[in-house]
């Protein structure tokens, strides 16, 4: 579970740097990484390293989610600015 969460989190970070559909993929993969990382972290009987990997996946997933969301907000702000310029 924690490996899958880390893969999702690292994919979210990679997709945040990709062109157009990458920002939406980053948002979706970030949400998935947060959810699966949280499940991996909440397992009380799991060894410490796997719980730590789950917490890292939550953190990296949040960063990927925030970067994707920031790109969406910037794109919408640029569209609004162009709309004001053109009339």
C-alpha positions in Angstrom: 0.0 0.0 0.0 2.7 2.5 0.9 4.7 1.8 -2.3 1.6 2.4 -4.4 1.0 5.7 -2.4 4.6 6.8 -3.1 4.2 6.0 -6.8 1.1 8.1 -6.9 2.8 10.9 -5.1 5.9 10.9 -7.3 3.6 10.7 -10.4 1.7 13.7 -9.2 4.9 15.7 -8.8 6.0 14.7 -12.3 2.7 15.5 -13.9 2.7 18.9 -12.3 5.6 19.8 -14.6 3.9 18.4 -17.8 2.0 20.5 -20.3 -1.8 20.9 -20.5 -3.4 17.7 -19.1 -0.6 17.3 -16.6 -2.1 19.8 -14.2 -5.4 17.8 -13.9 -3.5 14.5 -13.6 -1.4 16.1 -10.8 -4.6 17.1 -8.9 -6.1 13.6 -9.3 -2.9 11.7 -8.5 -2.3 14.0 -5.5 -5.7 13.2 -4.1 -5.1 9.5 -4.7 -1.7 9.7 -3.0 -3.1 11.5 0.0 -5.8 8.9 0.5 -3.7 5.8 0.1 -0.8 7.3 2.1 -3.3 8.1 4.9 -4.5 4.5 4.9 -0.9 3.2 5.0 0.0 5.6 7.8 -3.1 4.7 9.9 -2.1 1.0 10.1 -1.0 0.7 13.7 0.4 -2.8 13.3 2.6 -1.9 10.4 6.4 -1.4 10.8 7.7 2.1 11.3 9.3 2.4 7.9 6.0 1.6 6.1 4.1 4.1 8.2 6.8 6.7 7.5 6.5 6.0 3.8 2.8 6.5 4.1 3.3 9.9 5.8 5.8 10.8 3.0 3.3 9.9 0.4 0.7 12.2 2.1 3.2 15.0 2.1 4.4 14.6 -1.5 0.8 14.1 -2.7 -0.2 17.3 -1.0 2.7 19.1 -2.8 1.6 17.7 -6.1 -2.0 18.6 -5.4 -1.0 22.2 -4.5 1.2 22.6 -7.6 -1.5 21.3 -9.9 -4.1 23.6 -8.3 -1.7 26.5 -8.5 -1.3 25.9 -12.2 -5.1 25.8 -12.7 -5.5 29.1 -10.8 -2.7 30.8 -12.8 -4.3 29.6 -16.1 -7.7 31.0 -15.1 -6.1 34.3 -14.0 -4.3 34.5 -17.4 -7.5 33.9 -19.2 -9.3 36.5 -17.2 -6.5 39.0 -17.9 -6.7 38.3 -21.6 -10.4 38.7 -21.5 -10.1 42.2 -19.9 -7.4 43.2 -22.5 -9.5 42.1 -25.5 -12.7 43.6 -24.3 
